């Protein structure tokens, strides 16, 4: 099992989402729990985000990077698809 670490931006967004939209928050929390056991579930990203993966749920994306040797998943960004990659 991997441990999750969050960028400041991802953590703040997730925290605000919990207050604004509980349904989306729960969907993302479910994804995060799944990633802890199988970090390869996401799609590999290209270009500027090479080395990162993205997992989609309910129109939102979780962008993350896996550090296999340290058993850590860095959650870099969380957000709606149209804006998360900016």
LUMMAR-502883 format. One record per atom (N, C-alpha, C): y negated, z, x; residue number from 1; atom name. Coordinates in nm, 4 decimals, always signed. Atoms other than C-alpha are relative to their C-alpha. Example, Ala and Ser with C-alpha at 12.3 -4.5 7.8 and 13.67 -1.06 7.14 Angstrom:
<lolums>
Y Z X i at
+0.1190 +0.0000 +0.0890 1 N
+0.4500 +0.7800 +1.2300 1 CA
-0.1200 +0.0000 +0.0900 1 C
+0.1190 -0.0060 -0.0820 2 N
+0.1060 +0.7140 +1.3670 2 CA
-0.1090 +0.0730 -0.0770 2 C
</lolums>
This chain:
<lolums>
Y Z X i at
+0.1183 +0.0000 +0.0839 1 N
+0.0000 +0.0000 +0.0000 1 CA
-0.1251 +0.0000 +0.0887 1 C
+0.1261 +0.0120 -0.0717 2 N
-0.3500 -0.0893 +0.1179 2 CA
-0.1040 +0.0958 -0.0593 2 C
+0.1143 -0.0783 +0.0470 3 N
-0.6643 +0.1238 +0.0927 3 CA
-0.1158 -0.0941 -0.0277 3 C
+0.1169 +0.0809 +0.0340 4 N
-0.9786 -0.0153 -0.0672 4 CA
-0.1248 +0.0602 +0.0610 4 C
+0.1340 -0.0376 -0.0445 5 N
-1.3212 -0.0031 +0.0928 5 CA
-0.0967 -0.0968 -0.0665 5 C
+0.0975 +0.0804 +0.0728 6 N
-1.6342 -0.1327 -0.0792 6 CA
-0.1270 -0.0180 +0.0813 6 C
+0.1342 +0.0192 -0.0542 7 N
-1.9502 -0.2909 +0.0513 7 CA
-0.0943 +0.0763 -0.0929 7 C
+0.0982 -0.0717 +0.0818 8 N
-2.2597 -0.1117 -0.0750 8 CA
-0.0326 -0.0789 -0.1258 8 C
+0.0340 +0.0861 +0.1132 9 N
-2.3429 -0.4065 -0.2994 9 CA
+0.1113 -0.0021 -0.1049 9 C
-0.1134 +0.0038 +0.0929 10 N
-1.9939 -0.4264 -0.4532 10 CA
+0.0152 +0.1332 -0.0721 10 C
-0.0136 -0.1318 +0.0609 11 N
-1.9808 -0.0512 -0.5135 11 CA
-0.1085 +0.0235 -0.1050 11 C
+0.1114 -0.0168 +0.0942 12 N
-2.3233 -0.0474 -0.6801 12 CA
+0.0212 -0.0836 -0.1255 12 C
-0.0224 +0.0873 +0.1146 13 N
-2.2325 -0.3419 -0.9018 13 CA
+0.1097 +0.0560 -0.0897 13 C
-0.1103 -0.0558 +0.0770 14 N
-1.9050 -0.1836 -1.0084 14 CA
-0.0435 +0.1245 -0.0765 14 C
+0.0518 -0.1220 +0.0627 15 N
-2.0794 +0.1450 -1.0828 15 CA
-0.0888 -0.0337 -0.1204 15 C
+0.0882 +0.0392 +0.1104 16 N
-2.3427 -0.0266 -1.2996 16 CA
+0.0793 -0.0669 -0.1118 16 C
-0.0834 +0.0667 +0.0992 17 N
-2.0749 -0.2323 -1.4746 17 CA
+0.0726 +0.1020 -0.0872 17 C
-0.0690 -0.1047 +0.0761 18 N
-1.8969 +0.0863 -1.5794 18 CA
-0.0875 +0.0484 -0.1155 18 C
+0.0938 -0.0448 +0.1044 19 N
-2.2082 +0.1876 -1.7756 19 CA
-0.0296 -0.1117 -0.1008 19 C
+0.0437 +0.1117 +0.0846 20 N
-2.2867 -0.1597 -1.9136 20 CA
+0.1115 -0.0645 -0.0813 20 C
-0.1071 +0.0733 +0.0669 21 N
-1.9494 -0.3124 -2.0021 21 CA
+0.1354 +0.0595 +0.0383 21 C
-0.1241 -0.0724 -0.0297 22 N
-1.6457 -0.0837 -2.0104 22 CA
+0.1223 -0.0930 +0.0028 22 C
-0.1138 +0.0922 +0.0061 23 N
-1.4080 -0.3689 -2.1006 23 CA
+0.0158 -0.0776 +0.1308 23 C
-0.0038 +0.0741 -0.1275 24 N
-1.4971 -0.5758 -1.7920 24 CA
+0.0312 +0.0954 +0.1147 24 C
-0.0260 -0.0995 -0.1045 25 N
-1.4997 -0.2627 -1.5765 25 CA
+0.1502 +0.0302 +0.0090 25 C
-0.1430 -0.0302 +0.0004 26 N
-1.1419 -0.1814 -1.6821 26 CA
+0.0823 -0.1183 +0.0522 26 C
-0.0712 +0.1187 -0.0492 27 N
-1.0283 -0.5406 -1.6161 27 CA
-0.0090 -0.0084 +0.1524 27 C
+0.0178 +0.0035 -0.1454 28 N
-1.1723 -0.5254 -1.2643 28 CA
+0.0759 +0.1143 +0.0661 28 C
-0.0744 -0.1139 -0.0543 29 N
-1.0237 -0.1789 -1.2041 29 CA
+0.1498 -0.0311 +0.0061 29 C
-0.1402 +0.0405 +0.0034 30 N
-0.6837 -0.3198 -1.3025 30 CA
+0.0303 -0.0959 +0.1156 30 C
-0.0156 +0.0954 -0.1107 31 N
-0.7263 -0.6064 -1.0534 31 CA
+0.0004 +0.0738 +0.1335 31 C
+0.0086 -0.0745 -0.1259 32 N
-0.8263 -0.3660 -0.7776 32 CA
+0.1290 +0.0771 +0.0264 32 C
-0.1267 -0.0735 -0.0152 33 N
-0.5145 -0.1586 -0.8401 33 CA
+0.1121 -0.0956 +0.0407 33 C
-0.1005 +0.1003 -0.0367 34 N
-0.2961 -0.4723 -0.8226 34 CA
-0.0147 -0.0442 +0.1454 34 C
+0.0244 +0.0458 -0.1370 35 N
-0.4593 -0.5809 -0.4967 35 CA
+0.0489 +0.1007 +0.1031 35 C
-0.0467 -0.1025 -0.0932 36 N
-0.3682 -0.2504 -0.3315 36 CA
+0.1469 -0.0206 +0.0363 36 C
-0.1426 +0.0205 -0.0232 37 N
-0.0018 -0.3453 -0.3657 37 CA
+0.0335 -0.1418 +0.0451 37 C
-0.0247 +0.1397 -0.0387 38 N
-0.0292 -0.7220 -0.3174 38 CA
-0.1330 -0.0703 +0.0276 38 C
+0.1321 +0.0558 -0.0303 39 N
-0.3495 -0.8292 -0.1407 39 CA
-0.0048 -0.1522 +0.0075 39 C
-0.0023 +0.1457 -0.0068 40 N
-0.2376 -1.1928 -0.1263 40 CA
-0.0108 -0.0679 -0.1359 40 C
+0.0073 +0.0566 +0.1349 41 N
-0.2860 -1.2425 -0.5017 41 CA
-0.1154 -0.0984 -0.0182 41 C
+0.1184 +0.0831 +0.0181 42 N
-0.6260 -1.4066 -0.4653 42 CA
+0.0111 -0.1375 +0.0638 42 C
+0.0084 +0.1336 -0.0592 43 N
-0.7212 -1.7604 -0.3728 43 CA
-0.0839 +0.0058 +0.1268 43 C
+0.0749 +0.0044 -0.1262 44 N
-0.8357 -1.8304 -0.0183 44 CA
-0.1284 -0.0801 -0.0193 44 C
+0.1298 +0.0668 +0.0119 45 N
-1.2014 -1.9250 +0.0047 45 CA
-0.0245 -0.0865 +0.1230 45 C
+0.0297 +0.0959 -0.1073 46 N
-1.3502 -2.1993 +0.2217 46 CA
-0.1472 +0.0077 +0.0382 46 C
+0.1365 +0.0155 -0.0504 47 N
-1.6690 -2.2910 +0.4035 47 CA
-0.0574 +0.1322 +0.0494 47 C
+0.0677 -0.1211 -0.0481 48 N
-1.9059 -1.9941 +0.4456 48 CA
+0.0833 +0.1262 -0.0194 48 C
-0.0805 -0.1181 +0.0305 49 N
-1.6462 -1.7540 +0.3050 49 CA
+0.1437 -0.0111 +0.0511 49 C
-0.1323 +0.0107 -0.0616 50 N
-1.3500 -1.8565 +0.5199 50 CA
+0.0429 +0.1391 +0.0473 50 C
-0.0523 -0.1326 -0.0358 51 N
-1.1306 -1.5515 +0.5744 51 CA
-0.0028 +0.0973 -0.1164 51 C
+0.0064 -0.0839 +0.1201 52 N
-1.2088 -1.4082 +0.2313 52 CA
+0.0884 -0.0596 -0.1086 52 C
-0.0753 +0.0430 +0.1165 53 N
-1.0087 -1.4269 -0.0885 53 CA
-0.0795 +0.0358 -0.1243 53 C
+0.0672 -0.0257 +0.1263 54 N
-1.1206 -1.4286 -0.4495 54 CA
+0.1035 +0.0132 -0.1107 54 C
-0.0884 -0.0205 +0.1142 55 N
-0.9433 -1.2919 -0.7547 55 CA
-0.0848 -0.0033 -0.1259 55 C
+0.0766 +0.0225 +0.1215 56 N
-1.0573 -1.3888 -1.1026 56 CA
+0.0554 +0.0805 -0.1163 56 C
-0.0383 -0.0665 +0.1234 57 N
-1.0544 -1.1832 -1.4220 57 CA
-0.1181 +0.0022 -0.0960 57 C
+0.1012 -0.0071 +0.1075 58 N
-1.2518 -1.2140 -1.7473 58 CA
-0.1332 -0.0644 +0.0375 58 C
+0.1222 +0.0688 -0.0393 59 N
-1.5043 -1.4565 -1.5965 59 CA
-0.0711 +0.0624 +0.1189 59 C
+0.0563 -0.0675 -0.1165 60 N
-1.5728 -1.2239 -1.3018 60 CA
+0.0877 -0.0271 +0.1207 60 C
-0.0740 +0.0197 -0.1242 61 N
-1.4694 -1.2562 -0.9387 61 CA
-0.0109 +0.1258 +0.0861 61 C
-0.0033 -0.1041 -0.1027 62 N
-1.3667 -0.9984 -0.6833 62 CA
+0.0231 -0.0734 +0.1310 62 C
-0.0093 +0.0666 -0.1300 63 N
-1.4316 -1.1332 -0.3326 63 CA
+0.0332 +0.1077 +0.1031 63 C
-0.0467 -0.1045 -0.0908 64 N
-1.2458 -0.9451 -0.0615 64 CA
+0.0604 -0.0579 +0.1278 64 C
-0.0599 +0.0383 -0.1276 65 N
-1.1114 -0.9536 +0.2925 65 CA
+0.1093 +0.1019 +0.0328 65 C
-0.1144 -0.0852 -0.0302 66 N
-0.7752 -0.8161 +0.4050 66 CA
+0.0088 +0.0225 +0.1508 66 C
-0.0231 -0.0379 -0.1398 67 N
-0.7303 -0.6286 +0.7331 67 CA
+0.1418 +0.0562 +0.0076 67 C
-0.1414 -0.0359 +0.0067 68 N
-0.3507 -0.6230 +0.7670 68 CA
+0.0378 +0.1127 +0.0942 68 C
-0.0388 -0.1020 -0.0977 69 N
-0.3219 -0.4127 +1.0817 69 CA
-0.0463 +0.1395 -0.0414 69 C
+0.0547 -0.1292 +0.0421 70 N
-0.5401 -0.1366 +0.9368 70 CA
+0.0363 +0.0345 -0.1440 70 C
-0.0395 -0.0196 +0.1404 71 N
-0.3983 -0.1769 +0.5815 71 CA
-0.1210 +0.0316 -0.0880 71 C
+0.1238 -0.0193 +0.0750 72 N
-0.7500 -0.2062 +0.4384 72 CA
-0.0389 -0.1309 -0.0676 72 C
+0.0597 +0.1129 +0.0712 73 N
-0.8989 -0.4365 +0.1775 73 CA
-0.1472 +0.0330 -0.0179 73 C
+0.1446 -0.0172 +0.0157 74 N
-1.2762 -0.4708 +0.1998 74 CA
-0.0448 -0.0809 -0.1202 74 C
+0.0543 +0.0661 +0.1183 75 N
-1.4232 -0.5501 -0.1413 75 CA
-0.1447 -0.0342 +0.0337 75 C
+0.1316 +0.0439 -0.0463 76 N
-1.7262 -0.7561 -0.0386 76 CA
-0.0982 -0.0219 -0.1146 76 C
+0.0878 +0.0328 +0.1129 77 N
-1.8638 -0.8753 -0.3739 77 CA
+0.0789 +0.0070 -0.1302 77 C
-0.0543 +0.0036 +0.1354 78 N
-1.7999 -0.8351 -0.7442 78 CA
-0.1106 -0.0572 -0.0884 78 C
+0.1021 +0.0541 +0.0884 79 N
-1.9788 -1.0402 -1.0069 79 CA
+0.0505 -0.1165 -0.0824 79 C
-0.0372 +0.1161 +0.0806 80 N
-1.9757 -1.3208 -1.2612 80 CA
+0.0124 -0.1245 +0.0881 80 C
-0.0276 +0.1165 -0.0807 81 N
-1.8493 -1.6504 -1.1284 81 CA
-0.1220 -0.0804 +0.0410 81 C
+0.1132 +0.0846 -0.0401 82 N
-2.1792 -1.8424 -1.1380 82 CA
-0.0866 +0.0587 +0.1132 82 C
+0.0919 -0.0601 -0.0981 83 N
-2.3563 -1.5918 -0.9107 83 CA
+0.0683 +0.0702 +0.1172 83 C
-0.0646 -0.0815 -0.1024 84 N
-2.0963 -1.4124 -0.6994 84 CA
+0.0045 -0.0665 +0.1363 84 C
-0.0111 +0.0687 -0.1289 85 N
-2.0765 -1.6785 -0.4293 85 CA
-0.1347 -0.0283 +0.0663 85 C
+0.1350 +0.0208 -0.0578 86 N
-2.4552 -1.6901 -0.3679 86 CA
-0.0294 +0.1018 +0.1075 86 C
</lolums>
